[in-house]
Amino acid sequence: MSSEAVIHPTYGNWRRPRRPGLGPLGLVGTIGVFGGLVLTLLASLISLYAALIVLVPIALLLTPLTIRTQDGRNVYQLMTLRVGWWRRKAKGSHLYVSGPLSSRPGGRFRPPGLLNKVTATEGRDAYDRPFGVLHHPVRNLYTIVLGCDPDGGSLVDPDQVDVWVALWGEWLARLSHEPGLRGATVIVETAPDTGTRLAHEVLPRIVPEAPAAARAVMEEVVERYPTASNEMHTYVSLTYGVPAGQKRAKEDVIADLAIRVPGLLSGLIAAGGGAAYPLSAERIAEVVRVAYDPAVAGDVLDARAQCGGTGLEWEDAGPAATVETVGSYQHDSGVSKTWLMTLAPRGTVRSSVLRGMLEAAPGTRRKRVALVYRPIDPATSARIVEQDRRSAQFMATSGRGMVQARAASEVRAAEQTATEEASGAGLVEFSLMLTVTVDTLEQLADASVSVRNMTAASRVLMRPADRMQAAAFGCTLPAGILPWDQTLIPHELQEAL
């Protein structure tokens, strides 16, 4: 007899972008250092006292740039976050009230925060399927949402999983060639099963002439089965922008998106997405409504099963009231907390690395895991990989001992990335966000422990989104909120810091 070892494919080779500049200073700090040295030398021609007057303030301004936390933020970024929170709290922006009793015009329940100015319209693709389009007027962005029912990983051959991962990577690489695409978000939402769908499927089929024992068994199944089951939904939101200086009517943008929807769906299906379909404006509003008020999830499913839809509009998808605190976000019938990824799993991982994080967490009302992707165009990708390759080679030849060994590993990773990019692979920046919703504020402590256990099993380092819980909550909704487009400081300048 002979046996063959089963080889399980591994994945990885993601790298944190190397910040330009000297050490932790960044590009802006490095320019400040050299500029300060030049000014100090010029001042020293006058007198030593003048040189000290120039050198001391510059040193005091640049020192906070060298002090960084574990997730890479410097002192100035932490101060900006706290000052922004104090200003919002002083103006009362951390509170939100809508509806007829509020002072907002119209008396409707519009979503708060970053979604308050968003409007929803609807179009039809080449197969005459309705799809919702969310328009962000501040940034002039358009978002479409695709839903899918991914095939599970149980009883699936490793070869098939490897094919799915390869096709998913191909789909992500294709996003880099999508004209006008600003970003994509994959959201996996889990929640305890309410039992509404099972009841509507089973109870109407019980005939009056059925034996009493059979009727009792079926009714008991409908009553007890939801307590041990969960529901899972997967959404993919794609956000497009209009090029600067170009004016396009909303109807023309929707017609352009209608052409792209079938191709995007076919790519998701090939990558193991199962049955993929575009979400209508009503379905998007229902998802947002349930996220803000988890208690109405059963009512939404019941109305959809009995009437074929809820008739919910985007203007009524928001909560009646919200309260944002430093570490939580209270909204209608739920209290949520969001975590942000600070470090991806190191080394190689298997395809099931995020399985524990994506599964339903006991003791929570709802949980959403959002993978945010920022595609990079091919020209910029080539420049980035070559720059990382040169930096890795420089570090490998300038160190000794263990530093040189680690740098050699960086060289191999950079060389592999450059080879894959040259052969047609795409380059994307990604991050991960996790939102947990519970019933009361006291349950957040237990939810935090569950999140720590899940992230430890997935080898992901995460931190709470303190002082920006409301914005982070909106980013985990399938509404097209891109974090890098919502900052006052441009993304490129933030990278230079």
C-alpha positions in Angstrom: 0.0 0.0 0.0 1.1 3.5 -0.7 -0.2 6.7 0.7 0.1 10.3 -0.6 0.3 13.3 1.7 -2.5 15.8 1.2 -1.1 19.2 0.4 -3.4 22.0 1.6 -2.8 25.3 -0.3 -1.7 28.3 1.7 -2.2 32.0 0.9 -0.6 35.2 2.0 2.1 37.6 0.8 0.2 40.7 1.7 2.4 43.5 2.8 1.8 46.8 4.6 2.8 49.7 2.3 6.2 51.0 3.3 6.0 54.6 4.4 8.5 56.8 2.6 11.0 58.8 4.7 13.5 58.3 7.5 12.3 55.7 10.0 9.0 56.6 11.6 9.0 60.3 10.4 7.3 59.7 7.1 7.8 61.9 4.0 6.5 65.1 5.7 8.6 64.6 8.7 11.7 63.9 6.6 11.2 67.0 4.6 10.7 68.9 7.9 14.0 67.5 9.3 16.1 68.5 6.2 14.3 71.9 6.0 15.0 72.5 9.7 18.6 71.6 9.3 19.0 74.1 6.5 17.3 76.8 8.4 19.4 76.0 11.5 22.6 76.2 9.5 21.6 79.5 8.0 20.7 80.9 11.5 24.0 79.7 12.9 25.7 82.1 10.5 24.2 84.9 12.5 24.8 83.5 16.0 24.5 80.4 18.1 21.5 81.9 19.9 19.6 82.4 16.7 20.4 78.7 15.7 18.9 77.5 19.0 15.8 79.7 18.5 15.2 78.0 15.1 16.2 74.4 16.2 14.1 74.1 19.4 10.7 74.8 17.9 11.4 72.5 14.9 12.5 69.7 17.2 9.3 70.1 19.3 7.1 70.0 16.2 8.8 66.9 14.7 9.1 64.8 17.9 5.4 63.8 17.9 5.9 62.3 14.4 8.5 59.8 15.8 6.1 58.5 18.5 3.8 56.0 17.1 1.3 53.5 18.5 1.1 49.8 17.5 -1.2 50.5 14.6 1.1 53.2 13.2 -0.7 56.4 14.3 1.5 59.2 15.5 0.7 61.8 18.3 -0.8 64.3 15.9 -3.3 61.8 14.5 -4.4 60.8 18.0 -4.8 64.5 19.0 -6.8 65.2 15.8 -9.1 62.3 16.7 -9.7 63.5 20.2 -10.2 67.2 19.1 -12.7 66.1 16.5 -14.6 64.1 19.1 -14.7 67.0 21.5 -16.0 69.3 18.8 -18.7 66.9 17.8 -19.8 66.4 21.4 -19.8 70.2 22.0 -22.1 70.8 19.0 -24.3 67.8 19.9 -23.5 66.0 16.7 -23.1 62.7 18.7 -26.9 62.7 19.1 -29.4 62.1 16.3 -33.2 62.3 16.4 -35.5 61.9 13.4 -39.1 61.4 12.6 -42.2 63.6 13.0 -41.2 64.8 16.5 -37.8 66.0 15.4 -36.8 69.3 14.0 -35.7 67.8 10.7 -37.7 68.8 7.6 -40.1 66.2 6.2 -40.5 64.3 9.4 -39.0 61.1 7.9 -36.5 58.7 9.3 -33.4 59.4 7.1 -30.2 57.5 8.0 -27.8 59.6 10.1 -24.3 60.7 9.7 -22.5 59.9 6.5 -25.7 58.5 5.0 -27.9 61.5 5.7 -27.4 63.2 2.3 -27.5 60.0 0.3 -30.4 59.5 -2.2 -31.6 56.2 -3.7 -32.8 55.6 -7.2 -33.4 52.5 -9.3 -32.4 51.1 -12.7 -32.7 47.9 -14.7 -29.9 45.8 -16.1 -29.7 43.9 -19.4 -31.9 41.1 -17.9 -34.5 43.6 -16.8 -33.7 43.1 -13.1 -34.1 46.1 -10.8 -31.0 47.3 -9.0 -30.7 50.2 -6.5 -28.2 53.0 -7.0 -27.2 55.1 -4.0 -26.0 58.6 -4.9 -23.6 60.4 -2.6 -23.9 64.0 -3.6 -21.1 65.4 -1.5 -18.5 63.3 -3.3 -20.6 62.6 -6.4 -20.3 58.9 -6.0 -22.7 56.1 -7.1 -23.0 52.8 -5.3 -24.6 49.5 -6.4 -25.1 46.5 -4.1 -24.9 42.9 -5.2 -26.2 40.1 -3.0 -25.0 36.5 -3.2 -25.4 33.2 -1.4 -21.8 31.7 -1.3 -21.3 28.0 -1.4 -20.2 26.7 2.0 -16.7 25.1 2.5 -18.1 21.9 4.0 -17.6 18.7 1.9 -15.8 20.6 -0.7 -12.5 19.3 -2.2 -9.4 21.5 -1.5 -8.8 21.7 -5.2 -12.2 23.3 -5.7 -11.5 25.8 -2.9 -8.2 26.7 -4.5 -10.0 27.3 -7.8 -12.5 29.6 -6.0 -9.8 31.6 -4.4 -8.0 32.0 -7.7 -11.1 33.2 -9.4 -11.8 35.6 -6.5 -8.4 37.0 -7.0 -9.1 37.3 -10.7 -12.3 39.2 -9.9 -10.5 41.6 -7.6 -7.8 42.1 -10.3 -10.6 43.0 -12.7 -11.8 45.7 -10.4 -8.6 47.6 -11.1 -9.7 47.9 -14.8 -13.3 49.0 -13.9 -13.6 52.6 -15.2 -14.3 55.0 -12.3 -14.4 52.4 -9.6 -13.3 54.0 -6.3 -13.7 51.0 -3.9 -15.5 47.8 -3.1 -16.8 46.3 0.2 -17.7 42.7 0.9 -20.0 42.5 3.9 -20.9 39.2 5.6 -23.8 39.6 8.0 -24.9 36.9 10.5 -27.8 36.9 12.9 -29.9 34.3 14.8 -32.6 32.9 12.7 -36.0 34.4 13.5 -37.9 31.4 12.2 -40.2 33.5 10.0 -39.2 32.0 6.7 -39.4 28.4 8.1 -42.9 29.1 9.5 -44.1 30.5 6.1 -42.7 27.5 4.3 -44.0 24.7 6.6 -47.2 25.9 8.3 -49.3 26.7 5.2 -48.5 23.1 3.9 -50.0 21.3 6.9 -53.4 20.1 5.7 -56.3 20.0 8.2 -56.7 16.2 7.7 -53.1 15.6 8.9 -52.8 13.3 12.0 -52.4 15.0 15.3 -49.0 13.5 15.9 -47.6 14.6 12.6 -49.0 18.1 13.1 -47.5 18.3 16.5 -44.1 17.3 15.2 -44.1 19.9 12.4 -45.2 22.6 14.7 -42.5 21.7 17.2 -39.9 21.8 14.5 -41.0 25.3 13.4 -40.9 26.4 17.1 -37.5 25.0 18.1 -35.4 24.8 15.0 -34.6 28.6 14.8 -33.1 28.5 18.3 -30.1 26.5 17.0 -29.7 28.0 13.5 -28.5 31.2 12.1 -29.0 33.2 8.9 -26.1 34.6 6.8 -26.2 37.2 4.1 -23.4 38.4 1.9 -23.4 41.8 0.1 -20.9 43.3 -2.3 -21.1 47.1 -2.7 -19.3 48.8 -5.5 -18.8 52.6 -5.5 -18.1 54.5 -8.7 -17.0 58.1 -9.1 -17.3 60.6 -11.9 -14.0 61.9 -13.2 -13.0 65.4 -12.1 -14.1 68.1 -14.4 -16.6 65.8 -16.1 -20.4 66.4 -15.7 -22.7 63.5 -16.3 -26.4 63.2 -15.7 -27.6 60.7 -13.2 -29.6 58.8 -15.9 -26.4 58.3 -18.0 -24.5 57.0 -15.0 -27.3 54.5 -14.2 -27.4 53.3 -17.8 -23.6 52.8 -17.7 -23.9 50.8 -14.5 -26.7 48.7 -15.9 -24.3 47.4 -18.6 -21.7 46.3 -16.0 -24.0 44.5 -13.6 -24.3 41.1 -15.5 -20.5 40.8 -15.9 -19.8 41.5 -12.3 -22.4 39.0 -11.2 -21.0 36.3 -13.5 -17.5 36.8 -11.9 -19.0 36.4 -8.4 -20.8 33.2 -9.4 -17.6 31.7 -10.8 -15.7 32.6 -7.6 -18.0 30.5 -5.5 -20.6 33.2 -4.8 -23.5 30.9 -5.5 -26.7 32.6 -6.6 -25.8 36.3 -7.2 -28.3 39.0 -7.9 -28.5 42.8 -7.7 -30.3 44.4 -4.8 -33.2 46.7 -5.5 -33.5 50.1 -3.7 -36.2 48.5 -1.5 -33.9 45.6 -0.4 -31.0 48.0 0.4 -33.3 50.1 2.5 -34.5 47.0 4.3 -30.9 45.9 5.1 -30.1 49.4 6.5 -33.4 49.5 8.5 -32.7 46.1 10.1 -29.1 47.1 11.0 -30.3 50.2 12.9 -33.3 48.4 14.5 -32.6 44.6 14.8 -36.0 44.0 16.5 -37.9 44.5 13.2 -36.0 41.8 11.4 -38.8 39.3 11.8 -41.4 41.9 10.7 -39.5 42.6 7.6 -39.3 38.9 6.7 -42.9 38.4 7.5 -44.0 41.3 5.2 -41.8 40.1 2.4 -43.2 36.6 2.7 -46.8 37.7 2.8 -46.9 40.7 0.5 -43.8 40.1 -1.6 -42.1 43.3 -0.3 -42.2 45.9 2.4 -42.5 49.1 0.3 -39.8 50.6 2.4 -38.1 53.7 1.0 -34.6 55.0 1.6 -35.9 58.1 3.4 -37.4 55.8 6.1 -34.5 53.4 6.5 -32.8 55.2 9.4 -33.3 55.0 13.1 -35.5 57.2 15.3 -32.7 58.1 17.6 -29.0 57.4 18.1 -26.4 58.2 20.7 -22.7 57.9 20.0 -20.3 57.5 22.9 -16.5 56.9 23.0 -16.8 53.1 22.8 -20.3 52.3 21.6 -23.1 53.4 19.3 -26.7 53.1 20.6 -29.5 53.0 18.0 -33.1 52.1 18.4 -33.3 48.5 19.7 -29.5 47.8 19.6 -26.1 48.8 20.9 -23.2 48.3 18.5 -19.4 48.4 18.7 -17.0 48.3 15.8 -13.4 47.2 15.6 -10.8 48.0 12.9 -8.0 45.8 11.7 -4.5 47.0 12.5 -2.5 44.1 11.3 -3.3 41.3 8.9 -2.3 37.7 9.7 1.4 37.3 9.4 2.9 34.6 7.3 0.9 32.1 5.2 -2.7 31.2 6.1 -5.2 28.6 4.9 -8.5 29.4 3.2 -10.4 28.9 6.4 -8.5 31.6 8.4 -11.5 33.8 8.7 -14.1 31.1 9.2 -14.4 31.6 12.9 -14.8 35.4 12.5 -17.5 35.0 9.8 -19.6 32.5 11.7 -22.4 33.8 14.0 -21.3 34.8 17.5 -23.5 33.5 20.3 -25.0 36.1 22.5 -25.1 38.8 19.8 -28.1 40.2 17.9 -26.3 40.8 14.6 -22.7 40.8 13.4 -21.1 42.2 10.3 -17.6 41.6 8.9 -16.7 44.1 6.2 -13.7 43.6 3.9 -12.9 47.0 2.2 -10.9 46.9 -1.0 -9.3 49.9 -2.7 -8.2 48.8 -6.3 -5.1 50.4 -7.7 -4.8 51.0 -11.4 -2.1 48.9 -13.3 0.3 51.9 -13.9 0.3 52.8 -10.2 0.6 49.1 -9.2 3.8 48.7 -11.3 5.3 51.7 -9.7 4.4 50.6 -6.1 5.8 47.0 -6.5 9.0 48.3 -8.0 9.4 50.8 -5.2 8.8 48.1 -2.6 11.3 45.8 -4.4 14.0 48.4 -4.3 13.3 49.3 -0.7 13.4 45.6 0.4 16.7 45.1 -1.5 18.2 48.1 0.2 17.2 46.9 3.7 18.6 43.4 3.0 22.0 44.8 2.1 22.3 47.3 5.0 21.6 45.2 8.0 23.2 42.4 10.0 22.2 39.3 11.8 18.5 38.8 12.4 17.6 42.1 10.8 19.2 40.9 7.6 17.4 37.6 7.8 14.0 39.3 8.1 15.0 41.7 5.3 15.8 38.7 3.1 12.3 37.4 3.7 10.9 40.8 2.7 13.0 40.6 -0.5 11.4 37.2 -1.4 7.9 38.6 -0.8 8.6 41.7 -2.8 10.1 39.7 -5.7 7.0 37.4 -5.7 4.7 40.4 -5.7 6.5 42.0 -8.6 6.5 38.7 -10.6 2.7 38.2 -10.1 2.0 41.8 -11.0 4.0 41.6 -14.2 2.1 38.4 -15.1 -1.3 40.3 -14.8 -2.3 40.1 -11.2 -4.0 43.1 -9.6 -2.9 45.1 -6.6 -5.4 46.2 -4.1 -5.3 47.8 -0.6 -7.6 46.1 1.8 -8.8 46.4 5.4 -11.3 44.7 7.7 -13.9 46.0 10.0 -16.2 44.1 12.4 -19.4 45.4 14.0 -21.2 43.5 16.7 -24.8 44.5 17.8 -26.3 43.4 21.1 -29.5 44.3 23.0 -28.1 46.3 25.9 -25.0 48.2 26.8 -24.2 45.7 29.6 -23.8 42.9 27.0 -21.0 44.7 25.2 -18.4 43.4 27.6 -19.2 39.8 26.7 -19.3 40.7 23.1 -15.8 42.2 23.3 -14.5 38.9 24.8 -16.1 37.0 21.9 -14.5 39.3 19.4 -11.0 38.9 21.0 -11.4 35.2 20.8 -12.5 35.3 17.2 -9.7 37.6 16.1 -7.1 35.6 18.0 -8.2 32.4 16.2 -8.0 34.3 12.8 -4.6 35.8 13.7 -5.9 39.3 13.1 -5.0 42.3 15.3 -7.9 44.7 15.8 -8.6 47.7 17.9 -11.9 49.4 18.8 -13.0 52.4 16.7 -13.1 54.6 19.7 -14.5 58.2 19.2 -15.7 57.3 15.7 -18.2 54.5 16.3 -21.0 56.1 14.3 -18.8 56.5 11.1 -17.4 53.0 11.5 -20.9 51.6 11.9 -21.9 53.2 8.6 -18.8 51.8 6.8 -19.9 48.2 7.6 -23.3 48.8 6.0 -23.8 47.9 2.3 -24.2 51.6 1.4 -20.8 52.4 -0.3 -19.1 54.4 2.4 -15.4 54.4 1.7 -13.3 55.5 4.7 -10.5 57.2 2.6 -13.0 59.4 0.8 -14.5 60.7 4.1 -11.5 62.4 5.6 -10.6 66.1 5.5 -6.9 65.3 4.8 -6.4 63.7 1.4 -5.4 60.0 1.4 -2.1 60.7 -0.2 -1.1 63.3 2.4 -2.1 60.9 5.2 0.2 58.2 3.8 3.0 60.8 3.8 2.5 61.4 7.5 
